[in-house]
Amino acid sequence: MLIYFFDENILVPFLIKTAVVLAGGRGTRLRPLTYVVPKPLVPVGNIPLLAHIIRLLSLHGVERVIVAVNYLSEEIVDYVSSRKWGASVEICDEKPADTADAVRKCCEMIPSDEDFFVVMGDVLTNIDLTGLAKFHLEREADATISLKTVDNPLEYGLVLLDKDDKIELFLEKPLSLEIYLMTLAYYRRKTRSHYANYVNTGFYVLSPRVLRILKEEPYLMDFGRHVFPYLLENGYRVFGWDMGSSYWRDLGRPKMYLEANRDLLERQVEPLQPRGELKDPAGIWVAGELELEPEAIIIPPVAIGSNVRVGSKAVVGPYVSIGDDCIISPEARIRNSVIWSDVKVGPKTIIDGSIVASDVVVGAGARLGPDTVIGHGSVIKDGTTLTSKVVPPTKALLRRNVEVIA
């Protein structure tokens, strides 16, 4: 039986009810932010990535979300258990070795007779999951991979399709340009149809047959390197689905993280939005109490958390997210930046193109320029100028996480 929801006068069938969110990665490219906070809890528009993903799944009718965790798992468990969700959300904490192993170790939680989603917990997207599910079920596929065209496919798994959208080659993150080009040239001669820059987005639909294979073949650890090549070599029906104009961004590096925050503020990821109530149609979201002192200026788009004070003649925006319990002192200026919670920005300080993690003090008259990342608990002295610098978290915070030091 199909279940429907009502959205903009269109009845959309709920086709798939279970999803596994892979949320166990270390997020090493996003350090120092991920030394203390796991990547799925990194905020975009003052909402953790994981919450954006769960909301998207709920909007497309998923009733049961299984979050597979590993690195800093206790942080994710605490976050999930302290919130109410639009779907049933459960944790699978079995210390998997890789992506496919994570699903394998959750297999007893997944219905054995239903197709299900597998999604990455560290990307921002508004992918049409209903369209993906419909495509998969209509073709009676064993696996369907959501694809996106990108300018530089080398950082992702590259895919070649035939004219019927069946996958003929899956090349996972080639180790060298030479190997990549040689393999691609060989398969292009063989394929009937190909698209040079199709990459794997990390959003899949899998059939119960694939779940059985994971149980029976324990050496298949990673989807890109092991599972999908295995399925292709053994004649299973593996398709690629073009996600079209849907938004998708991997938040692998600080620059990409800033761009994702900007895109969300610009409403490129709707129906996903920043946290808070929209106070100005130009794009000012406020999540709670906001104190604006005389002549303070807010330039949209911005997202501001709860219990925030913006001092006299301070300027915030455009393209800024400020977390809860922050103080922006008089005459400070912040633009194109992400400020996490419990941050104090000193008087006449300028922050531009930077990321500031939680519990940070930025002294008076400091200058944080583009590509600067300040780790948790840091203190930036008065008058300091930093551009393209990375400041690690305080040693006390690092000691709390033995895995980081190892």
N, C-alpha and C positions, 0 to 999 in steps of 0.2 A: 504494500500500500504506500502511495506517495503522500507526503505531508507538504503542505503549501504555506508560504507566508505572503503577506500583502506588502508590496513595496512599489510606490509610485504607479499605482493602478495596474501593476502587472503581477499575475500569479506565477510564482517561480517554484518548481518542485524541489523539495529537499531530497537529494539523490543519495548522498553518503552521510552517514551519521557518526562515524568515528574518525578521529585524526590523532596521529602521533606527532608531537612537536619535538624535534631534536634540539635540546637545549644544554648539551654537555660540553661544548667546545671551550677552549681556554681563551679564545679571542686575543691571541698574542700580538697581532698587528695593531690592536687598539690599546695596547699598553701605553702609558701607565694606568689608564682608567680601569682596566680589567684586572689589575692586581688585587683590588679590593671588592669590586662589583662584577659579577659574571655578565658577559656580553648581553644575554637576553634581558637583563634588568637595566641596561643603559637607557636613559630616558631620551625620547624624541618628542619634542613638544610637551615636556613634563610628564610623559606617559612611558613606562618601560616598553621596550620592543615586544616583550612577551605578551603584554596586555593588548597591544595593537593586534597581534596575531590571533589571540584568543577571540577578540571582538570580531575580527574578520571571519573566522571560522563559524562563530555563532550566527553572524548575518547570513551565512550560506547554509544554515540548517544543521551544522554539526552539533550533536547533542552530547557527545562524550569526547573530551580532550585528554590525552595521556601525554604528560610532559616527561620526557626522558632526560634525566639530569646526570651530571658527574662532577665537573669542576665547580667548586663553591656551591655545592648542591644545597647546603643548609640555608643559604640566602634565598634561593628560589623557593624552597619548601616554605620558609617563613612568609614570603611574599604571597604565594598562591593561597596559603591557608588563612591569610588575614583579609582576603577580599571575597566579595560576592561576584559570581560570574553568570553570564547568560547561558552557560552550558556546565555540565558536570566536568570538573577538572581534577584529575588524579595525577600522582607523582609515581614515576618508575625510577627508583634509585638503585641500580644494579651494577654500577661501575662498568659500562660497556667499553670495549676496545675501539669501536669506530661506529659509523652511522648505521650500517646494516646490523651490526651486533646490538646496537641500542634497540632496534625494533625486535630483534630475536629475543632479547631479554625481557621485552614487554609482551611477548606473544600470548601469554596466558590471559592478558587483559584485553586482547583484541578479539572480537567475534570471529570465529573460524569460518563462517559462511558468508561474510560480507566483504565487499571491496572497501578500502579505507584510504584516507589521505596520509601521506608522510610529508611534513613541511619543516623547513629550517627555522630555527628560533632566533636567528640573528640577522634577518633582512626586514626591510620595510617595503610593503607592497599592498596594492588593492586588487590583486589578481582576481579574475572572475572564476572563483572555485566552482560555481554551478556550471559554467560553460565547460570547464575542464572535466568535471565529473560526467556531464552529458556526452562529451566527445569519447571518453574512455568506455562508457557503458554501451554506446551505440556500436562501437567497433569490437566489442567483446574482447578487449585487450587484456593481456596479462599485466602489463605495466604501461603507464603513460607518463611521459616526462614533460613538464611545462618548459617551454623554450622562449628565449628572448634574444633579439638581435642587439649586439653591442659593437662598439667601434673596435675594441681590442679584446679578442676572445681568448688570449693566451692565459689569462688568470682564471679561466673557468673551464669546465668540461665542454668540449665542442661536439656538435652533433651534425651528422649528415642524414638527410631524409630521401626516400624515394618519392615518386609522384603520388603515392597513396598515403603519405605521411608516416609510413613505417620507417623506423630507424635502421640504417644500414651500418653506421659507424658511430661509436661512442668513444671519444678520446678524452680521457680525464686529465686535465691540467698537465700538459706535456712537460717533461723535465727540461727540455732544451728546444730552442727555436728550430734547430736542424731536424731533430726527430719529428717535431710537429709538422714542418713543411713537407718532409718526405712522406709521412703517413697520409697527410691530407691529399697530396698530389696523386698518390697511388689510388686512393679510394675515389677520388673525383673522376678518374678515368672509368671506374666501374659503376658508379651510381648513375641512375637515370635522371635524377633531379637532385640538386643540392643547394644549400644556402650557406654561404661562407661564414657568416657570423652568428649563427644560432648557437646559443650556449645553454647549459643546464642551469635552471634557476633554483634548484633544490626543492621544488614542489612536485610531488608525485601522487599518482593514484595506483594502488597495487591491488591485485586480485588475491583471493584466498590461496590460489596456486603458488604465488610467490611467498606467501607466509609459510606454506608447507616446505618450500625449497629452503628457506632460511633455517627451519628446524632440522632438516635432513642434511644440510651442507654447512657445517659449523665453520669451515674455513672461509666462507664468504663474509668478509668483515665490513667492507665499504661498498656503498651503492655504485659509485662512479668507477672505482678500480676493479671491483669484483662482480657484483650482482648483475649489473646491466650487461657487461661483456658476456657473462655466463648465460644469461637469457638469450642473447643474440646468437651465440655459438650453438645453442641447443634448440633453436628454432621456435622460441616462444614469441608471442605477438607483442612487440614493443613499439609503441607509437610516440610521436612527438606532437605536441599541441602548441601552436603559436599563441602566446598570450597577448599579441597585438599591442595596442597602445596603453595597456594597463601599466601602472607605475611599478617599478621594481628596482631596488637599490640594495646592494651589499654594503654593509657598514664596516667593511674590513679595515679601513684606515681613518685617522682623525679627519682628514679632508673630506672623505666620503660621508662621515658622520655629520659634519657641519652642513654639507650639501643636503643631506636627508632632512635635517631640522629645518633648513630654509624651504625645501620643497613642501614639507607638511604645513608650514606657516602660509605658504602661497596657495594652499588648498589643491595641490596637485595629486594628493593621495586620498581624496574623498572616496568613500564616506568616512574614512579615518580623519580625525581632527585632533588638535592639541587639547590638553586638559583644561577644564574650566568653562565658564559662561562667556559667550561672545558678547562683549560689551560695546563693540564698535564694528559695524559691517566692513570696515576697511581691514579688520583683522586684529583685534585686541581681545585675547582670552584671559580671563582672570579667574583663578580657582578659589579665592577666599579673600580675606581681609587685605586690602591694599591701602597704604597710607602715602598719599602724594603731598609733599611739602610744596610751599609756594614756588611757582615758576618751574616746577618739575615738568619735563616734557616726555611723552610717550609717542614714539613714531611707529606706526604699524608697518608690517605685521609683527606682533610680539605675543608671547605666552608668559604669563606671570603667575606664580604659585600663590600659596596662602601665607598670610602673615609676612608681607613684604613691605619695606619702607623705601621710598625713593626720595632722596633729599632735595633740598632747594636747588634749582637751576641744574639739576642732573638731567641728562638726556639718555633715554633708553630706546634703542631701535635705530633702524629697522632690522629685522631678521634676528631677533634675540629671544631666547628662552631663559627665564629665571625661575629657579626652583623655590621651594618653601623656605620660610624663615631666613630670608636674605635682607641685608641692609646695603643699600646703594647710597653712599654718602654724597653730600652736596657737591655740585659741579663735576661729578664723575660722568664719564661718557662711555656707553657700551653699544656696540653695533656688531652685527654679523657674528654673534658668539653664543655659546651655550654655557650658562652658569647653573651649577647644580645647587643642592639645598645647603643651608647653613653657611653661606658665604658672606663675608663682609668686605665690601669694596670701599677703599679709603677715599677721602676728598680729592678732587681734581685728578683722579686716576682715569686713564684711558685704556679700554679693552676693545680690541678690534680683531676679528678673525681668530679668536682664541676659544679654548675649552677649559673651564675651571671646574674641577671636581668638588665634592662636598667637603665641608669643614675647613675651608681655606680662608685665610686673611690676606688680602692684597692691600699693601700699605699706601699711604697718601702719596699722590704724585707719581705713582708707578705707571709704566707703559708696557702693556702686553700686546705685542704685534701679531701679525698673521702667522698661522701654523705653530702657535705656542699652546702647549698642553700642560696644565698644572695638576699634579696628582693630589689625592686626598690628604687633608690635614696639613698642607704646606703653609708656610708663612713667607710672603713676599715682602721684603723690606721696603720702607719708604724710598721713593725715588728710583727704584730698580727699573731698568729697561730690558725687556726680553722679546726677541723676535726669532721665530723658528726654533724655539727651545722646548725641551721636555723636562719637566721637573717631577721626579718620582714622589710617591707618597712618603710620609714620614716613616722612619724606621720602626716606630711603635706599631703602626698599622701593618707594615710588612711582616713583623714578627707574629701577628695574629694569624697569618696564613702560611703555614709551614710549606705548602706546595709551592709557593712563589719563590721561596729562598732555595729550595732544593734544586 
